Amino acid sequence: MSRKTDSTQLKEAGKSQYDGLLAARKKKSRKSTFLNMLPLYLMMLPGLIYLVCNNYLPMFGILIAFKRVNFSKGILASPWVGLDNFEFLFKTKDAMIMIRNTLAYNVVWIILGMVIAVFIAICMSEISSRPIAKVIQPVICFPSMVSAVILSFIVYAFLSTTYGYVNTAILHEKINWYATAKYWPVILTIVHFWQSSGQSSIIYMASIGGIDKGLYESARIDGANKFKQIIYITLPMLKPMMILMLLMSVGRIFNSDFGLFYQVPLGSGLLNSTTQTIDTYVYRALLVLNDVGMSSAASVFQAIIGFILVCLSNAFVRVVDPDDALF
């Protein structure tokens, strides 16, 4: 009996010693891996700090949407008002106009924007001369670096009633563009795609660059022309990225580019029926009412609706093709 006990104890001692050595080796391996990855972690640190400071710390401001902020008392000590701040967005007579404009512009721009970005990416990928491609790519991406203020002056140079290029050189008549709302859906759409299409196409260019060239060579051997190669190889291989970009865009469908909708029309009240969105309405309301609770409520409303739409869109994609779902 004692021999069995001693044998058992020896086995347990050996096992515990083995476990200790294994744990020490894993710890040493983790430390070695961390030291090897340290340069990458340091490179990631600025972006991580920016992400936390810009996306997570401001989430504290969600409280403001449910409070009547009294700056003398502070945010935490201010009284709760429930959903009163949200009522402001829906009781005003302009509620349906700003929601309609925000949704309509985004739906059209998401669909057309994807088509234009993919078209530009395919055209760029077909340029055989690298020097020419290196010149064209910065040119099409340059508009995305233009600020909203400069963009407004560029548009004004075209649409000025007296000296604008459109009135003086093309139409030869005096149209007051900044007082006629019906033209602005087209104007804003043109300006938006001019500014954003080049930058949006970069992601698709990168995806096309990652497609196996052997697929195109096999297609050429089988007699497929360039159009068929695009239809049967390029577009199917781009589908996962297109779905990903679509889901990300749907999450911001209730947001709008404030600079585009406020700066470019020069803040003209005569154009509100076609240029007013949730973001510009909140800004104008803040100038009059100075109510930060209402502004925060609008942001929370946009975030919640965007989150719900992303979940619904992803659920639909998961039913149709589970491999392309975001989560």
N, C-alpha and C positions, 0 to 999 in steps of 0.2 A: 504493500500500500504506500509505503514511504517512497519507494523507487518511482512509482507512478506520479506521486506528488512532486518529487524532485524533477522528474522529466517534464511535467506540466509547467512547473515554475521556470525551468530552463527555456522551454519553448516560448513562454510569455515574455521572459526577459529578452530573448533573442528577437521576438516580434516587436517589442517596445523599442529596442535599440535600432532595429531596421526602420521602424516608423520614424524615429528621431532623425536618423541619417537621411531618410527620404524627405522629411520636412525641411531639414537644413539645406539639402540640395535644391529643393524647390524655391526656398527663400533666396538662396544665392543666385538661382536662375532668374528669379523675378527681379532681383537687384541688378543683375547684369543686363537683362532686357530693358529695364528702366533707364540705365545709363546709356545704353545704345540708342534708345529712342528719345533721350533728353533733348537733342537739337530739334527734333520734330515737335516735341511738346512746347519748346520755347517759341518756335515759329507759330504754333497754334495759339499761344497765350494772348497776343493782342486781339485776335479775332474773337476769342472766347470772352475776354473782358468786355469788348464792344457789345457782343451778343447779350451778356448779362445786364450791362448798364442800359442798353437801348431797348431790349425786349422784355426783360424780366423784372427789373426794379420798377419801371413805370406801372406794372400791374397793380401796385399799391393804389394807384389813382382810381381803380374801379370803385373804391369806396365813395369817391366824390359823386358818382352817378346817383347814389342813393341818399345823399345828404344835401342840406342847404348850407353851403359853406360860409362860415363866418371866420374871416381871417384873424380877427382879434382872439377868437377861442382856439383856432387851429382846426385841422381837418378831423382829427379823432374826436374832439369835443363838440363839433358842430352837430346840430340836431338831424336825426334821420327823417326823411320825407317819403320813404317808400318809392313808389313808381311815379311820383309827381313830375320828376324831370323828364321822364320818357313821354309823358302826355303832351309836352310842348311840341314834340316832333310830329304828332298825329292830329292835334287839334287845330293847327294853323291851316289856312286855306291853301297854302303852297305845299302842303305835305305830299299830295299825290303827284304834283308837278316834279318836285325834286326827286322823289323815289322813281317815278317813271323815267326821268332823264338819266338818272344814275344807272338803272337797270338796262335801259335801251342802248345807251352808248356802250356799256361794257359787253353786252351780249354780241352786238355787231362787231366790236373791236376784237373780242376774243376769237370769234370765228374767222373773220377776215385777216386778223393779225397772224394767226397760225398759218393760213394759206400763203400770205405774202412772205412770211419769214422762211417757210419751207422752200418756196419758189426761189428766193434770193440765195438760200444755202445751196440748193441744187445747181443754180447758175454759177455760183462761185466755185463749186467743186468741179465744174466742167471746164474751167479756165486752165488750159495746159501750161501757160507761161507763168512761172512763179513771180518774176518781177512785176508783171501786170497785176497779178492777184494781190501782191503786197501793197500796191498803190490803191487799188479799188477798195480793198477791205477797210483801211482807215477812213477813206472818203465816205463810205456808206455808214460807218459807225460814228463819224464826227457829230452829226446832229444830236445824238443822245447826250453829248457833253455840253450842249448849249443850254444855259439857264433860262428859266421861264421869262425873266425880265428882258433878256436879249431877244428871245423868241418873239415876245410881244412887239418889239420894235421892228423885227424882220417882217412880221405879218402886217404891221401898220404901214410899212413901206410899200407893200403890195396893195393894201386896201384903203389907204387914205383917200378921202373923197376928192380932194383937190389935186394932190400930187402922186397918188398911188399908181403903181405900174399897171394894175388891172384896168382902172378907169381911163388912164391916159393913153396906154399903148395897145390895149386889147379891145375893150368895149367901146371906147370913145364916148362915154356918157358918164354922168355924175350919179353914181349910186352910193347912198349913205349906208355903207355896210354895217357900221356900228350902231345903227338905229333900226335895222331890219332883221328881225329874229329868224325869219324863215331860211336864210342862207347859212346860218351858223352850224347846223348839224353836218353839212357837207364840208364847211371850212375847218371845223374842229377835227373831223375825221381825216382830212388830208394832212393837216398839221401833225396830228398824232402819229400817223403811219410814217410820215417823213422823219419824225424825230425818233421813233422807237423801233422801226422794222429792222434796221441794220444791226442794232445791238441784240435784238431777239433772235436773229438768224445765226449768231455765233454758236449758240448751243447746238443747233442742228448741223452746222458745219463740222463741229467736233464729232458729232455722232456719225455723220457720213464718212469722216476720215477714219473712223474705227471699223467700218464695214470691210470684211475680207475681200481683197481685190480679186481673189480667185473666183468668187461668184460672178463677177463681171466678165472675167476671161472665159469662163465656162459658157456664159450666156452668149458672148460674141461667137464662140465656136459653134453654138447651136443655131446661130443665125439671128439672134435677137438684136434689133436696132437699139439706138440710144433711148428712144421713148419707151420701148418695152422693158429695158433694163431699169428705168426709173419706176415704172408701174409695178414690176414684179420683184424687184430687189430693193431699191432705195426706199420707197415708201413703206413696204412691210417692215423693213429693218428700223425705220424711224418711228413706227407706231408706238412702242413703249415710251419713248421720250415725248412724243406728242401727247399721249395720255397723261403723263406726269405733268407736263406744262399746263395742260387743260385743267387738271385738278387744282393746281396751284393758282391758276387764274380765277377759277370759280370761287376760291376762298376770299378773293378781294373784289367780288362782283358788286358789292355795295359801297366800295371805296372809289374815289376818283382822284385824278391828278389836279390838285388845287391850283397849281401854277397855270396849267392849260386852261382850266375853266374860269379862272378869275383874272389872271394877268393878261392872257391873250385877247379876250374881249374887252380889256381895259376896264373891267368892273362895271360895264354899262348896265344900268337897271332896265333899259328898254329891251335887253336880250334875255331877261330872266326866264322867259317861257321855254327857251331852248338851251340855255347855258347854265341854269341853276341846278346844282346837285346838292347832296346832303352836306358835303364838306364846305362848299361855298355858302350855303344857307346858314350853317352853324357859325361861320366866320362873320357874316353880316349881322347875325343875331347877337353875337358877342359884342360887336361894336356898339350896338344900341342898348342891350340889356346888361352886358357885363356879367353874364351868368355862367360860371365855369361848370356848374352842375349839369346844365343842359348840354354843354359841349362834351362832357365826359359821358353822358347818357347816349349821345349820338355815336360815340366811338364804341361803347359797349354793345349797342344795338348792331352796329356794323360787324363787330367781331363775332357775336353770337350767331347772327344769320350766316356769315361766311363759314363758320365752323360747321353749322348744320348742313349747309350746301355741300361742303367738302365731304362730309360723312355720307350723305345721300348719293353723291356722284360716285364716290369710291365703292359704295355698296352695289350700285348699278354695274360698274365696271367689273367688280368681283363676280357678279352673276353671269355677265357676258363672257368674260375671259379672266379667270382668277390670276393668271400669271402676270397680267398687266396692272393689277390693283396696287395702290400705294401702300395699303396696310390691310 
